[in-house]
Amino acid sequence: MKTMRRLSAQGRIQVRSRWTILAVLFVVRAAFAFQFGSVGSVAPQLSQSLGASLADIGILIGVYFAPGVLLAFPSGALGRRYGDKATVLAGLLTMLAGELLMTSSASWSVQIAGRLIAGTGGILLSVLMTKMVADWFTGREIATAMAIFVNSWPVGIAIALMLLPWIATRFGLHLVNLAVAGWIMIGLVLMGFFYRAPKAAVSVEGERGSVTSETVYAVIAASSIWCFYNLGLVMIFSFGPTMLVEQGWSMAAAGSTISIVLWLTAISVPFGGFLADLTKRGEAIIVAGCIGFALLTVLLSRGGPVLPVVIAVGTVSGLPAGAIMSLPARVLDPRTRAIGMGIFYTAFYAGSPVGSAIGGKLSTLLGSASGALDFGAAMLLVCPAILWLFGRIVAGQNRPALPST
């Protein structure tokens, strides 16, 4: 009886531990989102200060992800060699250095350099922290955990949209940079003092697994879905405030209104992940969510009633996230997870900067930020087709080999 009580207590501690670890990872990744969203949230004022067009702002937004094309793949190897925690701490320090560089000068070249340096640190966080969640939750509530984890992205950006325009209006852009730096420092403290790796992850550290060509194709397909889905969301929060300012809204009111999308997404993302775990119909949730999100985005860009459409977008847009992020876990085991997530984020970061730049360019050509939202809707409609391709690859991978004759 005492043994049973002891095992039960150990089980409760383990459950508490993994959810506590998830909370730490959530706050740290939200700092990453807060930094990324800092440009779009103050885009009108930043455009005036730098003398930049919407196309330029699109480049400044997208360049944050540009280092991922070269660094996402080796990030997994760095984590395996130096440890996930140490590599993430190095990434946070790099993010802080980039933000402080942007604080030092309003020069366009310094702003670009600062975003590139900060984005380099963000890449390390993206690859390794996603792996950390998979290490703790694969085989138990993985879609729910991934949904909560990726929810840190809309939460961080929503806070940026609400807080940073207010700071920029009253205290200037310099204080915006310092606010971002402050959150990154909080992330450093949390990661340094509270994160620990699960025993299962430690036991396979240093082991090398082989990744088949079918696995690579499946991971790239999953990454493409994540990339196009995120482009739809990025167009909303990066160019949505500017679109409303074009319609006569104040910058603070526009940012606060668009932030409603992110706050409601903070509810719909974990609900979608829970629904995927409960029904085992994650692919159906991805398809329905992406199509609904795309149609509502078009309605918003076409001058539909802003508040009801914004509420609808936030309610629907988060549903596919957890199911999408659980796709790589279907084809990666603990030994291949680091290199597999490196491949996943390499493909993701190859598309993200290009997509943001295209959205900004279309807005400039069409004379309105609504062009970026239409582009995001088109990207969302591509996701179901890529999901079908992912399913075909996985089915072929799991098909039993024909006996030799």
N, C-alpha and C positions, 0 to 999 in steps of 0.2 A: 504493500500500500504506500509506504514511504517512497519507494522507488518510482511508483506511478506519479505521485505528487511532484517528485523532483523532476521527472521527465516533462510533466505538464508545465511546471514553472519555467524550465529551460525553453520549451516551445514558445511560451508567451514572451520571454526575453528576446528570442530570435525574431518573432514577428515584430515586436516593438523596434528592434534594431534595424530591420530592413526598411520599415516605414520612416523611422527617424533619419536614416541615411538618405532616403528619397527626398525628405524635406530639405536636407542640407543641399543636395544636388539641385533641387528646384530653385532655391534662393540664389545659388551661385550662377546657374544658367540664366536666371532672370536678369542678372547684371549684364550678361552677354547681350540679351535682347534689348535692355535699356540703352546700352551703348549703340547698338545697331540702329535703333529707332530714334536716336537723338537728332539725326540729320533731318529725317522726314518730318518730325514733329515741329521743328522750327524752320521749315523750308522757306516760307515767305520772307522772314526776317533775315535768314542766312543768305538768300538770294540777293537781297538789297545790300547787305554788308559786303559780300564778295563780288557783287556785280555779275552774278551768274544767272544763266538761263535755266529753264526747267530741264533741258537736256544735260546741262552741267550738274545740276543737283542729282539727276538720275545716275550720272557717273559717280558722283561722290557717295551716293547710297550703295551702289553696286560694287565699288572698288573694295569695300570692306571684305567681301567674300573672295576677291581675286586671288589672294595667296593660297586659298584652298586647292586650286588646281594643281599646285606643285607640292603642297605640304600635307594634304589630307592623308595620302597613302603612307608616307613615312611617319606620320603621327602615331599610327598603330605600332610601328616598330620601335619608336621612341618610348612609348608607354611600356612595351614589353621589356625593353632594356633597362630603363631607369625607374620604372614603376608608374602606375597610372596617377597616383596622388602627386608625386613630385613633378610630373610632366604638366598636370593641370595647374599646379601652383606657378610653374614657369610661364604658362599661358596667361594666367591672371596678371602676373607682373608685366608681361609684354603688353597686354591690353592697357594697363595703367600707364606705361611709358608712352604709348601712342596717344592716349587722351591728353596727357600733360603736354606733349609736343603740340597738339592742336590748340591748347590753351595759350601757348607761348607766342603765337603769331596768327594774324588774319590773312596771311598770304595764301593764295590758292595752292601753290606747290607744297607748303607746309601742311595744309589741310589734307591734301592727297596723301602725303607721306605719313601723317599721323593715322589716317584711316587704314592705310596698308599695314602699318606696324600693329595697330590695335587688332585688325582683322587676323593677322598672323597668330596672335594669342588666342583669338576666338576659335580658330580652326582646331587648336589642340583641345579646347574645351568640348567642342561639338563631337569630335570623333571619340574621345576617351570617356566622356561622361555618359554618352549613349551606351558604350560598352559596359560602364560601371552599373548602369541600371539593368542591363541584360544579365550581368554576372549575378546580381542579387535576386532577380525575379524570373529568369527563364524557367518554365515549368510550373510557375505559380503566379497567377494574376498578371501575366506579362503585358497584355493589351491595356489593362487598367493602369498599371504602373507606367507604361510608356505614355499613355494619354495624360496622366498627371504630370509627368516629366516634361513633355513637349508643351504642356499648358503654361510652363514658365515663360515661354516665348511670347504669347499674346498678353500675359499679365505684365511682363516687363515693358512691352511696347505700349500697352494701355496706360501704365503709369507715366511713361515718357510723354505720351500725347496729352495727358491731363496736367502734369506738373511742369514740364519743360517750357511750353509756351508761356505759362504764367511767370516762370523765372526769367525767361528771355525778355518779356515785356517790361518787367519791373527792375531787373538787375543787369540785363545785358547777356550776350552770348558767352562771355567769360565765365559767368556763374553756372551756365548750363554745363560746360565742360567739367567744372569742379564738382557739380552734383553727380555726374557720371563717374568721375574718379572716386567719389566717396562710396558709391555702391560697390565698385570693384574692390575697394579695400575691405568692406564688410565680407565680401566673398572670400578674400584671402584668409581672413580670420576663421570663418566657418570651415573652410576646407582644411586649413592647417591643423585645427584643434579637434574637429568632430568627425572627419571621414575616416573610415577604415575599410579595408577590402574584405570580402567574405572568404571563408576558408577554402571554398571550392575554387575560387579564382586564384588564390595563392598556390594551390596544389598543382595547377597546370602552368604556372608562370615559367617561362623558358621553353616550354614544349612547343614544337612547331608542327602545325597541321598543314596538309596540302589542300589547296583550293582548286577544284576542277573547273574546266571551262564553262560547264553548265551553271555552276554556282556563280561564277563571275557574271555571266549573262543575266542570271536571275537577280543578283544584287544590283546591277546597273539598271535593270528595269524598275526595281523597287525604288532606287534612288531617283530615277526620272519622274516617277509619280510624285515623290516627295518634293522634288524641285518645282514641278509645274503647279502643284497644289500650293506651295509656299509663294510662288510668284503671284498667284491670284490674291493671296492675303497681303503680300507686300504692296501690290498696286493699291489696295484699299487704304492701308494706313500711311503709305508714303505720299500718295498723290490725292487721296480723298480730301484731306484738309485744304490743300491748294485749290481743288475743284470748288469747294464750298466758299473759300475766300473770293474766287472769281465770281461767285454768285452774290457777293455782297456781305458775307459773314465776316465777323472779326476773327483774327487768328486764334484767340483763346477759345471762342465758341465753336469754331470749326474743329479744332483739335479735341475738345471735350466731347463733341457729338460723335466724331469718328471713333473715339476711344470706347464708346458704347459697344461697338462691334467686338473689340478685344475683351471687354469685361464679360459680355455674354458668351464669347468663345471660351472664357475661363470656366464656364459652367458646361457648355456643350461638349468640350473636348473630353473631360473625364466621363461624362455620360455616354458619349459615343464609344469610348474604350470599354466601359462596363457593359454596354449593350453588345459589343462584339464578343466579349468573353462569355456573356450569358447565353447568347443565341448561336454562337459559333458561325455567324453569317457576316464576318468582317468584310468580305468582298462586296456583298450587297450594300453594306453601309457606305463603303468607299464610293461606289457608283452613284447611289442616290444622293449622297452628300455633295459630291463634286458637281453633278448636274444642277442640283438645286442652288448651290452657291453661285454657279456661273450665271444662271438666269436672273437671280436677284442682283448680282453685280451689274449686269446690263441695265436692269431697271433703275438702279441708283445712278448710273452714268447718264441715263436718258432723262433725268430731271423728275423722277418719281417722287412721291411724298417722302422727304428725307428721313424723318424720325421713324415711321413705321418700317421703311425698307431697311434702315440701319439695324433695327431690332431684329428683323427677319434674317438679315445676313449673319448677325452674331449668333442667332439661334441655330442656324444650319451649318455655318462654315466650320465649326469645330468638330463635327461628328466624325469625319473620316480620319482625323489625325492619328489616334491611337492604333487603329487598324492598319494604317499605312506603315507606321513605325514598327509594327510587329512583324511585317513581312520578312525583313532580313533574318530574324530569329528562326524562321522556318527552314532556312538553308544553311545556317552557320552553327557549328558546335563551339564549345569553349576554346578549343585549340585554334580555330580559324576565325574567331570573333574579332580579334584586333585587326588582322589584315583585311577581313571582310568589311568591317566598318570603315577602314581606310579607303577601300574601293568605293563604298557607298557614298562617302562624303567627297571623294575626288570628282565623281560624276555630278554630284549635287552642286558643288562649287564651280564646276566648269560652266554650268548653265545659269546660275543665279546672277552673276555680274552682267552677263550678256542680256538677260531678261530685263533687269532693272534699267540698263542703258537704252534698250529698245523702247520700254515704256516711256522714259523721259523724252526720247527722240520723237516718238509718235505724238506726244503731247505738244511738243514744239511745232511739229509740222501741221497739226490740226488746230493749233491755237487754243487748246484747252486741255486741262489735266484729265478730262473724261476719256481721252484716247488711251491713257494708260490703264484705266479700269476695263475698257473693252478688250485690250490686249490680255489682261489677267483672266477675263472670262473665257477667252479662246483657249488659253493654256489649261484651264480647268476641264474643258470639254475633251482634251486629249487624254486625260488620266484614265478613263475607263478602257480606252483602246490599249493602253500600255499594260493595264492590269490583266486584260485578257492574254496578252503576250506573256506576262509573268506566269500566269497559270499554266500556259502551254509548256513553258520551260520547266517548271517544277514537276508537272505531270511526266514529262519525258525523263527527267532526272530520277524519278521514283519508279519508272517502269522497269520490271525485272528483266535482266539480260536474257537473250535467247540462248539455250544450251548449245554448246559447240558440238559439231558433228565430226 
